[in-house]
Amino acid sequence: MKQTVQMDRIQEKMQPGVFTRDGFLGSDRRKLIDILIEDDEAVKRMDLTHQKIAERLIELRDAGMRGLGEFINIEPHYEVGVGSVRGKLPCPFGDPGIFPKTNITVRNTKLGREVIFTDMHIHLIDSHGFYEGKGSPFRLEPAALVEILNIQPAQE
């Protein structure tokens, strides 16, 4: 699939200093369309959808918000902390609305691993299948998310 002019414009908005200090692409020099295709294929290989992954992120974020900024235990083996940073961000894809700078940390105590994500991540994954570029300090690897958050394919 070829990258469109519109995708070029979106990719320009993802550069460091446009919407965020570090941008959304890290050291990844590929076209945005190639990043999206590779992550989409990875998610499909796990028999999942971006929406299923986003649902789990929302579930854990919402559970963690009960902690009022402190980590709380979520069965069976998670610690979740939700914190806010001042400000909001627009979607680099041009979607309406702005997203609060909420940082969600989920620790899987059974695996001894954690993942940190934001409300913007939830939106980007759910609406665009975008996990950020390789080398980005906020890149979420789909396989790591699935493992750490124990996301299972839908049962048919």
Residue pairs with C-beta under 8 A, 6 or more apart in sequence:
1 33
1 37
2 33
3 11
3 31
3 32
3 33
3 34
4 33
7 31
7 32
7 33
8 32
10 32
10 92
10 93
10 94
11 25
11 31
11 32
12 18
13 19
13 92
14 23
14 24
14 25
14 32
14 92
14 133
15 23
15 25
16 22
16 23
17 23
18 92
19 89
19 90
19 92
20 89
22 136
22 137
22 138
23 136
24 92
24 130
24 132
24 133
24 136
24 138
25 32
25 35
25 132
25 133
25 135
25 136
26 132
26 133
26 134
26 135
26 136
26 137
26 139
27 133
27 134
27 135
27 136
28 35
28 133
28 134
28 135
28 136
30 133
35 130
35 133
35 134
36 128
36 129
36 130
39 129
39 130
39 131
39 142
40 50
40 129
42 142
42 143
43 49
43 50
43 53
43 129
43 142
46 142
46 143
46 146
46 153
47 153
48 142
48 146
48 151
48 153
50 125
50 126
50 128
50 129
51 126
52 151
52 153
52 154
53 125
53 142
53 145
53 146
53 151
54 122
54 125
54 126
56 145
56 149
56 151
57 104
57 117
57 121
57 122
57 125
57 145
57 149
58 122
60 74
60 78
60 80
60 104
60 106
60 149
61 80
61 82
61 102
61 104
61 119
61 122
63 72
63 74
63 80
64 71
64 72
64 74
64 80
64 81
64 82
64 104
64 106
65 82
66 72
67 80
67 81
67 82
69 81
69 82
69 83
70 81
71 79
71 80
71 81
71 105
71 107
72 79
72 80
72 81
73 79
74 80
76 110
77 108
77 109
77 110
78 106
78 107
78 108
78 109
79 106
79 107
79 109
80 104
80 105
80 106
80 107
81 104
81 105
82 102
82 103
82 104
82 105
83 102
83 103
83 105
84 100
84 101
84 102
84 103
85 101
85 102
85 103
86 101
87 100
87 101
88 98
88 99
88 100
88 101
89 98
89 99
89 101
89 120
90 97
90 98
90 99
91 97
91 99
91 120
91 123
91 124
91 127
93 124
93 127
93 128
93 130
95 123
95 127
99 118
99 119
99 120
99 123
100 119
101 118
101 119
101 120
102 118
102 119
103 116
103 117
103 118
104 116
104 117
104 118
105 114
105 115
105 116
106 114
106 115
106 116
106 117
106 148
106 149
107 113
107 114
108 114
108 148
108 149
108 150
111 147
111 148
113 144
113 147
113 148
114 148
115 140
115 144
115 145
115 148
115 149
116 138
117 140
118 138
121 131
121 132
121 138
121 140
124 130
124 131
124 132
125 131
125 140
131 139
131 140
131 141
131 142
131 145
132 138
132 139
132 140
133 139
145 151
